[in-house]
Amino acid sequence: MSKFYAYYYIGNQPNNNSQDLNYQQPKLLSMTKIQNEDPREHSVHLHPHLEIFYFESGEGSFFADHHVYNVKAHDMIVVNARTLHEQYSSTETPLLYYCLAVDNLKISNLEKNCISTLPFNQHSFNNKNNPIYRYIQASLTELKSQKLGYLLEVHGILNQILVEICRMFNADSPVESQLPIKNKNNAKIIKQYIDSNYNQDITLVQLCSMIYASKAALTSLFKEVYGISVMQYLTKVRLSQAQFLLRDTDMSITEISTRVGFNNPTYFSEIFSKHMQLTPSEYRKNEKTKNK
């Protein structure tokens, strides 16, 4: 089972907190230190905030952008909002890592809670002697002590982390697609529509009509920008939401199927089983067993 070494919830703190000084955006929602092991404990998911992963030790895998990447000690991965992702350990050397959830980040010309136009960015440090690791340790010290002004100090450190990250990935991130800006914007329009309307009846023809493109053109464009076909992305978003509902609600399989955009519960179960290697009922049973 996963072992939580530290967890500090910071989101939704009132700005007039009498025990601390006021602070402003961007906001650190949470900081977690965690060790995970069995891949079956985890599932592909997405969320509206930015996440910064710093792997302190161990080895494992990180799924994002329709690919699996190897991760090791002192790797950092920054995942933009609304990016499907998953992380899990190797069986021999479990990953021990920090995860920072960040909200209210807005960088010019980028979507909210995104630090680049790529779904995620990865960087490998040689050892723990790097600014990101030092900033994380400084944040932990403040969170543990909770001295006067600790929230202001933590968010000041967060700003330093974000500045380092933005400078880092502006310098060495992979070369972006040279698609015309209009084409990139069209792909973004489709992605945003799916993110907001995944529970509706969405067809490729309908999406094509939104940007006046052929099926072939939209499929090629979306895959070039996001690394996955548009209909595969729609399926992943729906399944991610289904996992959440199976895990955190008592809704029936049929209700969940309809809620995430599958009008046929049998087809939903087939697609879910194909991607998760578990039926929806088996997945729910496993999740409830883990949480007892």
C-alpha positions as CSV (number, residue, x, y, z in Angstrom):
1,M,0.0,0.0,0.0
2,S,1.1,3.6,-0.5
3,K,2.9,5.2,2.5
4,F,2.2,8.8,3.2
5,Y,5.2,10.4,4.9
6,A,3.8,13.9,5.0
7,Y,0.7,15.7,3.8
8,Y,-0.2,19.4,4.4
9,Y,-3.5,20.7,3.1
10,I,-3.4,24.4,2.3
11,G,-6.2,25.0,-0.2
12,N,-9.1,27.3,0.7
13,Q,-7.3,28.9,3.6
14,P,-9.1,32.2,4.3
15,N,-7.1,35.3,3.5
16,N,-8.0,36.8,6.9
17,N,-6.5,33.9,8.9
18,S,-5.7,35.4,12.3
19,Q,-2.8,32.9,12.7
20,D,-1.0,33.9,9.6
21,L,-0.2,36.8,7.2
22,N,-2.3,37.2,4.1
23,Y,-0.9,35.8,0.8
24,Q,-1.9,36.1,-2.9
25,Q,-1.8,34.0,-6.0
26,P,-0.5,31.6,-7.3
27,K,-1.6,29.2,-4.5
28,L,-0.1,26.0,-3.2
29,L,-3.1,23.7,-2.7
30,S,-1.2,20.8,-1.1
31,M,2.3,19.4,-0.7
32,T,2.6,15.6,-0.3
33,K,5.5,13.3,0.4
34,I,4.6,9.8,-0.7
35,Q,5.9,6.4,-1.6
36,N,3.9,4.3,-4.0
37,E,4.4,0.7,-5.0
38,D,1.8,-1.5,-6.6
39,P,0.8,-0.1,-10.0
40,R,-2.7,-1.4,-9.4
41,E,-3.1,1.3,-6.7
42,H,-3.1,4.0,-9.3
43,S,-5.1,5.0,-12.3
44,V,-4.9,7.5,-15.1
45,H,-6.5,10.8,-14.0
46,L,-6.5,14.5,-14.7
47,H,-7.4,17.6,-12.7
48,P,-7.7,21.4,-13.1
49,H,-4.5,22.3,-11.2
50,L,-0.8,22.1,-12.1
51,E,1.3,19.3,-10.4
52,I,5.0,19.3,-9.8
53,F,6.5,15.9,-9.1
54,Y,10.0,15.6,-7.6
55,F,11.3,12.0,-7.2
56,E,13.6,11.7,-4.3
57,S,14.6,8.1,-4.6
58,G,13.6,4.8,-6.3
59,E,12.6,4.0,-9.9
60,G,9.3,3.8,-11.7
61,S,7.2,4.9,-14.6
62,F,5.2,8.0,-15.5
63,F,2.4,7.9,-18.0
64,A,1.5,11.1,-19.8
65,D,0.7,12.3,-23.3
66,H,-0.1,8.7,-24.4
67,H,3.4,7.5,-23.6
68,V,5.2,5.8,-20.7
69,Y,8.5,7.4,-19.5
70,N,11.0,6.0,-17.0
71,V,11.6,8.1,-13.9
72,K,14.4,7.8,-11.3
73,A,15.8,9.7,-8.3
74,H,16.1,13.5,-8.8
75,D,13.9,13.6,-11.8
76,M,11.2,16.3,-11.9
77,I,8.0,16.3,-13.9
78,V,5.7,19.2,-14.2
79,V,2.2,18.3,-15.4
80,N,-0.1,20.9,-16.9
81,A,-3.8,21.1,-15.9
82,R,-6.2,18.8,-17.6
83,T,-3.4,16.4,-18.7
84,L,-4.1,12.7,-18.3
85,H,-1.3,11.1,-16.3
86,E,-0.3,8.4,-13.9
87,Q,2.8,7.5,-11.9
88,Y,3.8,4.1,-10.3
89,S,6.9,2.4,-8.9
90,S,9.0,-0.6,-10.0
91,T,8.5,-3.6,-7.7
92,E,12.1,-3.6,-6.5
93,T,12.7,0.1,-5.8
94,P,9.5,2.0,-5.0
95,L,9.4,5.7,-5.8
96,L,9.6,8.2,-2.9
97,Y,8.5,11.6,-4.2
98,Y,7.0,15.0,-3.5
99,C,4.0,16.3,-5.2
100,L,3.0,20.0,-5.2
101,A,-0.5,20.9,-6.4
102,V,-0.7,24.5,-7.6
103,D,-3.7,26.6,-8.5
104,N,-4.3,30.1,-9.8
105,L,-1.2,30.1,-12.0
106,K,-1.6,32.3,-15.1
107,I,1.3,32.9,-17.4
108,S,0.9,35.2,-20.4
109,N,-0.3,33.4,-23.6
110,L,-0.8,30.1,-21.8
111,E,-3.9,28.4,-20.4
112,K,-4.5,28.6,-16.6
113,N,-2.3,26.3,-14.5
114,C,0.1,25.6,-17.4
115,I,3.8,26.4,-17.6
116,S,4.3,25.6,-21.3
117,T,2.3,24.6,-24.4
118,L,3.4,21.0,-23.9
119,P,1.2,18.6,-21.8
120,F,4.1,18.1,-19.4
121,N,7.8,18.8,-19.0
122,Q,10.5,16.6,-17.5
123,H,14.0,17.4,-16.2
124,S,16.7,15.2,-14.7
125,F,19.0,16.6,-11.9
126,N,22.4,14.9,-11.2
127,N,21.7,14.8,-7.4
128,K,19.9,16.6,-4.6
129,N,22.2,19.6,-4.9
130,N,19.7,21.6,-7.0
131,P,17.4,24.6,-6.3
132,I,14.1,22.8,-6.7
133,Y,15.0,20.2,-4.0
134,R,16.3,22.9,-1.7
135,Y,13.1,24.9,-2.1
136,I,11.0,21.9,-1.4
137,Q,12.9,21.2,1.8
138,A,12.5,24.8,2.8
139,S,8.8,24.6,2.3
140,L,8.6,21.5,4.4
141,T,10.4,23.2,7.2
142,E,8.0,26.1,7.2
143,L,4.9,23.8,7.0
144,K,6.2,21.8,10.0
145,S,7.0,24.8,12.1
146,Q,3.9,26.9,11.3
147,K,5.6,30.0,12.7
148,L,4.0,33.4,12.1
149,G,4.0,34.2,8.4
150,Y,4.6,30.6,7.4
151,L,1.9,30.6,4.6
152,L,3.4,33.8,3.2
153,E,6.9,32.2,3.3
154,V,5.6,29.0,1.7
155,H,4.0,30.9,-1.2
156,G,7.1,33.0,-1.6
157,I,9.1,29.8,-2.0
158,L,6.5,28.5,-4.4
159,N,7.0,31.6,-6.6
160,Q,10.8,30.8,-6.6
161,I,10.1,27.2,-7.6
162,L,7.8,28.4,-10.5
163,V,10.3,30.9,-11.7
164,E,13.1,28.3,-11.8
165,I,10.8,25.9,-13.6
166,C,9.7,28.4,-16.2
167,R,13.3,29.5,-16.9
168,M,14.4,25.9,-17.1
169,F,11.9,24.7,-19.6
170,N,12.1,27.8,-21.7
171,A,15.7,26.8,-22.2
172,D,15.7,23.1,-22.7
173,S,12.1,21.9,-23.4
174,P,11.6,19.8,-26.6
175,V,11.2,21.8,-29.8
176,E,7.5,22.6,-30.2
177,S,5.5,21.8,-33.3
178,Q,5.9,24.4,-36.0
179,L,2.2,24.3,-36.8
180,P,0.7,27.7,-37.6
181,I,-0.8,29.5,-34.6
182,K,-4.3,29.2,-36.2
183,N,-3.9,25.4,-36.4
184,K,-2.7,25.2,-32.8
185,N,-5.7,27.3,-31.6
186,N,-8.1,25.0,-33.5
187,A,-6.7,22.0,-31.7
188,K,-7.0,23.8,-28.4
189,I,-10.6,24.7,-29.2
190,I,-11.4,21.0,-29.7
191,K,-9.6,20.0,-26.5
192,Q,-11.3,22.6,-24.4
193,Y,-14.7,21.5,-25.8
194,I,-14.0,17.9,-24.9
195,D,-12.8,18.8,-21.4
196,S,-16.0,20.7,-20.8
197,N,-18.5,18.4,-22.7
198,Y,-17.1,14.9,-22.4
199,N,-20.5,13.7,-21.0
200,Q,-22.3,14.8,-24.1
201,D,-22.8,12.8,-27.3
202,I,-19.7,13.9,-29.2
203,T,-18.9,12.7,-32.7
204,L,-15.9,13.3,-34.9
205,V,-18.2,14.9,-37.5
206,Q,-19.4,17.4,-34.9
207,L,-15.9,18.3,-33.9
208,C,-14.9,18.8,-37.5
209,S,-17.7,21.2,-38.1
210,M,-16.5,23.4,-35.2
211,I,-13.3,24.3,-37.0
212,Y,-14.4,23.6,-40.6
213,A,-11.9,20.7,-41.0
214,S,-12.1,17.3,-42.6
215,K,-11.9,14.2,-40.4
216,A,-8.4,13.4,-41.7
217,A,-7.2,17.0,-41.1
218,L,-8.6,17.2,-37.5
219,T,-7.2,13.8,-36.6
220,S,-3.8,14.7,-37.9
221,L,-3.8,18.1,-36.3
222,F,-4.9,17.0,-32.8
223,K,-2.4,14.2,-32.7
224,E,0.5,16.5,-33.8
225,V,-0.4,19.0,-31.1
226,Y,-1.3,16.6,-28.2
227,G,0.3,13.3,-29.2
228,I,-3.0,11.4,-29.2
229,S,-6.0,11.1,-31.6
230,V,-9.0,13.2,-30.8
231,M,-11.3,10.3,-30.2
232,Q,-8.7,8.5,-28.0
233,Y,-8.4,11.6,-25.9
234,L,-12.2,11.8,-25.5
235,T,-12.2,8.2,-24.3
236,K,-9.4,8.8,-21.8
237,V,-11.2,11.8,-20.4
238,R,-14.4,9.8,-20.0
239,L,-12.7,6.9,-18.4
240,S,-10.7,9.1,-16.0
241,Q,-14.0,10.6,-14.8
242,A,-15.5,7.2,-14.5
243,Q,-12.7,6.0,-12.3
244,F,-13.3,9.0,-10.0
245,L,-17.1,8.2,-9.8
246,L,-16.5,4.5,-9.2
247,R,-14.0,5.3,-6.4
248,D,-15.7,8.2,-4.7
249,T,-19.4,7.7,-5.2
250,D,-22.1,5.0,-4.8
251,M,-23.6,5.7,-8.2
252,S,-24.6,2.6,-10.1
253,I,-22.5,1.4,-13.1
254,T,-25.4,2.5,-15.4
255,E,-25.6,5.9,-13.9
256,I,-21.8,6.4,-14.2
257,S,-21.9,5.2,-17.8
258,T,-24.5,7.9,-18.7
259,R,-22.8,10.6,-16.5
260,V,-19.5,10.3,-18.4
261,G,-21.0,10.1,-21.9
262,F,-21.5,6.4,-22.6
263,N,-25.2,5.8,-23.5
264,N,-24.7,2.0,-23.5
265,P,-23.6,0.5,-20.2
266,T,-22.4,-2.7,-21.9
267,Y,-20.2,-0.8,-24.3
268,F,-18.9,1.3,-21.3
269,S,-18.0,-1.8,-19.4
270,E,-16.2,-3.2,-22.5
271,I,-14.2,-0.1,-23.1
272,F,-13.4,0.3,-19.3
273,S,-12.2,-3.3,-19.1
274,K,-10.1,-3.0,-22.2
275,H,-8.2,0.0,-20.9
276,M,-8.1,-0.9,-17.2
277,Q,-7.9,-4.7,-17.3
278,L,-10.7,-4.7,-14.7
279,T,-14.4,-4.5,-15.1
280,P,-16.0,-1.3,-13.5
281,S,-17.3,-3.5,-10.6
282,E,-13.9,-5.1,-10.0
283,Y,-12.3,-1.7,-10.1
284,R,-14.7,-0.3,-7.5
285,K,-14.3,-3.3,-5.3
286,N,-10.5,-3.0,-5.4
287,E,-10.6,0.7,-4.6
288,K,-12.9,0.2,-1.6
289,T,-10.8,-2.6,-0.3
290,K,-7.7,-0.4,-0.4
291,N,-9.4,2.4,1.5
292,K,-10.6,0.3,4.4
